[in-house]
């Protein structure tokens, strides 16, 4: 069964709190529908889908995004810096000030971020 093969993907959808989720097997494909809060979560789901061999023939996904004002919310991990986060999301570490400026409500210094902080990531 395809649901078993893609269980890690379905678990990720649960972890990301996908709304209006619907998963069904039909015609040899796993049909997945749902709505993420931000594009960031949608991209995480698609990145996971693409790790499975032969996914193109087994998955039909319709993932919508609820909010488009920002790209998403990132939780700071040990070892993160704003430059590292900017490099990961934009491919350019020099764009760290865009993240800082969007998060001035919780950050006072771009060099001082804490593990567990939830930072808004601007749209690319």
C-alpha angles and dihedrals in degrees: 000000000000094000090066093048091052098039093119089055092049090048090052089053089054092047091050090049096237108196126223089013118183126177124180138157114231133156094357093306135101108232112205125187132172148116126255123201095235140011089253092067092044090053091049089055093048091047088054093046090054092057091070118088113240093010090142090068097040107040132065107180128185106182118171129193122230102196127034102174090099135012093244148285121287124198112220114241130197110285095024123136127180088250092054091048091048090049090051096048103032103020088238122092091194090071092072091111090065088062092044093050092050090051102045087122089073104017126068099171127032089219094056115071125145133218109260096027113135109225125193111232116212122232114271 
